[in-house]
Amino acid sequence: MVKQRERVENKTNLTAFENGADKAPVEFDMRPNAPKKYKSMTIHFNAYEFDRISAACNETGQSKLSYIRDAINTSLDK
């Protein structure tokens, strides 16, 4: 037999949740060394591109993610 439970609503928590739904963060951490948790993306590579990135990473000793991030920052700083 299923136990029937009475629903108890906590109006203060519900109201606080509703009011916070429309709020967006006001400031973002714009430091170059800020934690990398703002946005993420997926990039698709073909075999040729991936092999070039892997070879460059082996030469520089960087991870693929660090190498790509460094290449983006270098290109944007020009």
URPE-V785928 format. One record per helix or strand of 3 or more residues. SS is the DSSP state (a for helix, b for strand). FROM is the first residue (numbers start at 1). LEN is the number of residues. Records with the same first field share a line. If there is no record, write none. Layout:
SS: FROM-LEN + FROM-LEN
This chain:
a: 11-10 + 47-14 + 64-13
